[in-house]
């Protein structure tokens, strides 16, 4: 099999030919494709190191093609390749030959060593030494390896034949690795360095036949690559017969697609308010700790970790699956989406409540639960629903969790060093800088790409719209996206397997940046087969000398830190010149050599300060920091002062000595990454200058053997000072312009004497610097009226912007300017109407507010913006209370809704909401306004507000009050009844109402007024039991029978014994002996009970009562007997019946004694003397002996014994006393003498006097 390849030079030559010439050319090439040449062939074997065999085949009388031959093993087998390098064209006018060949192919200009001529030849019959062309994957020392080769077959010839205009491209001849990737089904993760062809392969993938009718998205991070990919696709499609049969893909930058989705969702992200890195870098010095950290690293940490690593929360998914699970089961798609959310929650500290709910329901952690979700849904759906319900409760209780835009400080500090290694020990300070940053965004209305991505994710989750769902998604520059942006890629593709994602991880400087492992996790979390990255290691763009130094850095990183899969060493295609290390020259002398600027060459420095210093010295913008140059490439690069300061020297000294104990891994990785990116910006020549003596890096043998050191300034001049044509300057300017380096582009255009380019770059530079007026004027000067108008508008110069908008037919711009003019003269209503024409409804509503056109504002918020809260506020301001109420209620603000319903006199609705809210004040206002007495009184009942309640019924007449009051009483609405009846003549009903309220005083007053003593007693019992009891005599027999008098008296006796006794006494005095008896029974006054029974000659009851009298009641019983003339009865009972033994207790000193019973003794003695009954006297004497206190009653015992004439017994008793207490003998004697003396004085003739004296004489003193 034979395949013909042409390079770009030959392709462009063919395209310039007229169609008939192309047709003749096709006929000759058809011979080659068949392995034949029959019109003369010259074979040249070249001298020199290339050992190439070059063939010249005659096309016609004056034109020849130049080609070489090679062989290659392909999937179809061995293939003979014909490499067509150029064309020798014979000019009929000047009779000279013109050679059309690439500039960078030195062997085509060598003198031949040997020449052969063939009239015709069969290529496959040639000897092996004719096949000298290496494959495109083989390395060589010459620059010719930079050729791009295109296979020519019949379809390509047909396209070439029809070509007429526009970009035209042929497919490239690919390496085996590249072909293998194209043959691999998705998903594909492709990692490749710059120049490895990954973007080209991504575009080629769109031409797979299966893609023909699919809806495809090709998304890139930067605009240049997006435009390049679109142009490549369109140029490959140019002149194809089947163009109409292909569904064209969408080529978009990530940001533009997100902005489009946001705009569709009515979310505005003004482009002039975007916080990108350039704006961040300008503002960064204002941040805390700015002097300590590099702006680039802080930006990437915020972007990739603090804001970019927080996943989306799909609240709609939880609502939908919770509802679906109630009615059945979940689909596989539901489960996959839920698993993804739970996997993401497992990595967040803020989701601990969800973790706890899972632990409670399933006794496992979130990650395990997510992995086993399908099993749980099938086996225990009710428990899964419990977890989903807990999630919804969590988001309802803390709604900000579903809307969070960044990690909490704790979550940030908890992230592992593998994912966020940049600042392992400085995270508090970094978060403080983030706080400053986010506050700046919120305060000034800025937004960044993460805010945009998060909003787009929320819109996609909430919207079933299929416009932004694709059958296949290709993502390039994947390394520049964060986790949350990667998540969007999966939202855009219908089947997550249908993705081709490619990137270059070696272009990442920030250690916290992209890792393929993080991207692969998105497949794992969805329970999908996880694809392995495919690597393209052959670098077609950079020279082998540069690639080898870059590989040395990778080997060093591998040795120190371990290498990632994506950091494999590269292969190179052509060796190129060795890298130069400039030593022995002063900085001034080196700068003198590189002072002349040129296209495709630049100086790279480590930091911004050094960049500004060199730019000033060299008077050029073509000096970049390495971070700025990421993504740029140049033929020649001078790497200036990378390790020329003490910090870098010390760091690299430790790195190269492998003394890493005190060095954070992130710092090592960052510096190696930075140097790698700096080196690989060069395609051809790399010059390094680290001071006159070199530096620790380049003097180390690891690198020194790969460098050529020189102090030859003249040699440096020959490399650097290459003449640059105006066209080269213009091309370089466009290169910088497309990539956003506007100041550098401006200088290039100036050097090219390209005024339009200079002004365009200036305008874009001024725009980036927010110097709007300057930008506008520059845009206007180059005729870019739309951009000029936009910048005049930003500069708040609508009068200058308006005619420019009119000129380009931008009606929206004209209206915006008219809005601005109207605002300038405070014509807010007019401005609002114009904004409505622009469909800027929210802004129009705000202006209607400023115009105090509240109805219009409110209607917009209600009808166009679906913002019921704001609609309600402005309906209220406009005194449209009913509309305000409806909006407040729709927005969930029931309190304000109720107030506005009230103000609108829609009392039923107001009452409904006030009741639902438990707002009694509101209900009172409604009921007062509508004169609804009964519900009003019920409210006052709860509040126990009598004053307000009395006021509420003042307007009623007495008949109405009585009627309503009795009805309320019948319904047990006591408070209402009491208020209504209190000031009426219906005292009984009023009293009953107050009784239900336990307001017994008021009830008693009413019953007293009514003369209803039975009810009065009931009212008095709880408040004045004594008064209640005093009222009992007024009751009828029937009413009294219903009263438990004894129980009441018992209670009173416990609480107030004196009152109980007083009441009983009052009853006794009032001749209500029946009640008095109950009272004395209650208080246990057995003496008075006995008296009452005696009055009625109920002797047995009397005796029973008195028998229960304790000793201490005897004196009072004696007194009552005296009062009621029952003394003889009492004394006889006392002597004959009272059980002194039962009531006496010597141990507790309960005995007869003078202190308690003195008056009783005296009266009893007198009564015994009067009665003269010796039997009674003897009994009483015996009682005294048995139950009295000897020390007090011994004289009474002696007296009664002597009066009975029993002298010996008296003497014996006295002698016993003396023997028991001999020390009291004199005391006894003196007492007896005193008694005898008193008796003699009273009546000397009393026989008892002699008896006492005889007893005294018997004493042995």
FENQUI-V248914 format. One line per field, one symbol per residue. ss: DSSP state (h for helix, s for strand, l for the rest). psi: psi as a letter, one per 30 degrees, with the letter a starting at -180 (. if undefined). burial: + if it has 9 or more other ideal C-beta (glycine too) atoms within 8 Angstrom, else -. Layout:
ss: ???
psi: ???
burial: ???
This chain:
ss: lsssssshhhhhhhhhllhhhhhhhhhhhhhhhllsslllssssssllllllsssssslllllsssssssssssllssssssssssssssllllllsssssllllhhhhllsssssssllsshhhllhhhlllllllllsllhhhhllsssslhhhhhhhhhlllllllllllllhhhhhhhhllllssssslllllhhhhhhhhlllhhhllllsssssllhhhhhhhhhhhhhhhlllllhhhllllsssshhhhhhhhhhhllllllhhhsllhhhhhhhhhhlllhhhllhhhhhhhhhhhhllllllllhhhhhhhhhhhhhllllhhhhhhhhhhhhhhlllhhhhhhhhhhhhhhlllhhhhhhlhhhhhhhlhhhhhhhhhhhhhhhhhlhhhhhlllllhhhhhhllllllllllllhhhhhhhhhhhhhhhhhhllslhhhhhhhhhhhhhhlllllllslssssllhhhllhhhhhhhhhhslllllssssslhhhllllllllhhhhhhhhhhlllllllsssslssllllhhhhhhhhhhhhhhhhhhlllhhhlllsslsllllssssllllhhhhhhhlllllllsssssllhhhhhhhhhhhllllssshhhhllllssssssslllllhhhhhhhhhhhhlllllllhhhhhhhhhhhhhhhllssssssssllllllhhhhlhhhhllssssllhhhhhhhhlllllhhhhhhhhhhhhhlllhhhhhhhhhhlllhhhhhhhhhhhhhhlllhhhhhhhhhhlllhhhhhhhhhhlllhhhhhhhhhhlllhhhhhhhhhhhhhhlllhhhhhhhhhhlllhhhhhhhhhhlllhhhhhhhhhhllllhhhhhhhhhhlllhhhhhhhhhhlllhhhhhhhhhhlllhhhhhhhhhhhllhhhhhhhhhhlllhhhhhhhhhhhllhhhhhhhlllllhhhhhhhhhhhhhlllhhhhhhhhlllllhhhhhhhhhhlllhhhhhhhhhhhllhhhhhhhhhhhlhhhhhhhhhhllhhhhhlllhhhhhhhhhhhlhhhhhhhhhhhhhlllhhhhhhhhhhhllhhhhhhhhhhlllhhhhhhhhhlllhhhhhhhhhhhhhlllhhhhhhhhhhlllhhhhlsllllslslhhhhhhhhhhhhhhhhhhllhhhhhhhhhhhhhhslhhhhhhhhhhhhhhlllhhhhhhhhhhhhhhlhhhhhhhhhhhhhhhhhhhhhllllhhhhhhhhhhhllll
psi: kkkkklaeeeeeeefflleeeeeeeeeefeeefgglkghkkkkkkklaffhkjkkjkkeaefklkkllkllkjlffakkkkjjjeakjkkjfegglkkjjllfhieffglkkekklkkelkjeffllfffifkllffkklflfffgkkkkkjaeeeeeeeefkellkkklklklleeeeeeffklllkjkkklkgfgeeeeeeeffgkeffegljkkjkleleeeeeeeeeeeefffkgkfgeffkjklkjlleeeeeeeeeeeggkkikefgkjaeeeeeefefflkgefflkeeeeeeeeeedeeffklljieeeeeeeeeefegbakleeeeeeeeeeeeeefgkefgeeeeeeeeeefhlleeeeeegeeeeeeeieeeeeeeeeeeeeefeeiffefgkflkleeeeffklfeeifeifggfeeeeeeeeeeeeeeeegglllfeeeeeeeeeeeefkgkgfgklekkkjlhffgllefeeeeefffkejffikjklljffgkekfgakkeeeeffeeefghlkjkkkkkjfjjfelleeeeeeeeeeeeeeeeefkkleghlllllekeallkkjjlgkleeeeeeegejllkgklkkleleeeeeeeeeefhlfhklleeefkflklekkjjkhehfleeeeeefeeeffhigegkkeeeeeeeeeeeeeeegfkedkkkkjhlegaleeffkfeeefgljkkgjeeeeeeeeikkkleeeeeeeeeeeefggieeeeeeeeeffhjeeeeeeeeeeeeeeggieeeeeeeeefggieeeeeeeeeeghifefeefeeeeggieeeeeeeeeeeeefggieeeeeeeeefggieeeeeeeeeeggieeeeeeeeefefhieeeeeefeeeggieeeeeeeeeeggifeeeeeeeefggieeeeeeeeeefgjeeeeeeeeeeghjeefeeeefeefhieeeeeefgffkleeeeeeeeeeeefggieeeeeeefehlgieeeeeeeeeefgifeeeeeeeeefgifeeeeeefefeieeeeeffefflleeeeffkieeeeeeeeeeeieeeeeeeeeeeeeggifeeeeeeeeefgifeeeeeeeeeghieeeeeeefffkleffeeeeeeeeeeghgeeeeeeeeeefkieeefkjeeghjlkleeegeeeeeeeeeeeeeegjfeeeeeeeeeeeefljefegeeeeeeeeeffgieeeeeeeeeeeeeeiefgeeeeeeeeeeeeeeeeeejffkffeeeeeeeeffki.
burial: -++++++++++-+++-+----+++++-++-+++-+++-++++++++---+-++++++++---+++++++++--+----+++++++++++++-------++++--++++-+-+-----+-++-+--+---++++-+++-++-++++++-++++---++++++-+----+-+-++++-++++++---+++++++++++++++++++++----+--+-+++++++--++++++++++++-++------+--++++++-++++++++++---+---+++---+++-++--+-++--+-+++++++++++++++++++++-++++++-++----+---+++++++++++++-+--+--++-+++-++--+++-++-++--++---+-++++++++++-++-----+--++++---+++-+---++++++--+-++++++-+++-++----++++++++++++++++------+-++++++++++-+++++++++++++--+-+++++++++++++++++++-+++-+++++----+-++++++++-+++++++++++++++++-+--+--+++-+++++++--+++++-+---+++-++--++++++++++---++--++--+---+++++++++-+-+-+++++++++---++-++++++---+--+-+++++++++++++++++++++++++++--+++++-+--++-++-++--+--++-+++--+-+-++++++++++++-++++++++++++-+--++++++++++++---+++++++++-+-++++++++++++-++-+++-+++-+-+--+++++++++++----++-++++++-+--+--++++++-+-++++++++++-++--+++++++++-+-++++++++++-+-++++++++++-+-++-+++-+++-+-++-+++++++----+++++++++------+++-++--+----++-+++-++---++++++++++-+-++++++++++++-++-++++++--+-++++++++++---++-++++++-+---++--+-++-++++++--+--++++++++++---++-+++++++++-+++++++++++-----+++-+++-+-+-++++++-+++-+-++-+++++++-++-+--++-----++++--++--++-+++-++-------++++++-+++-++---+++++++++++++--+--++-++--++-----++--++-+++-++--++-----+-++-++++++--+--
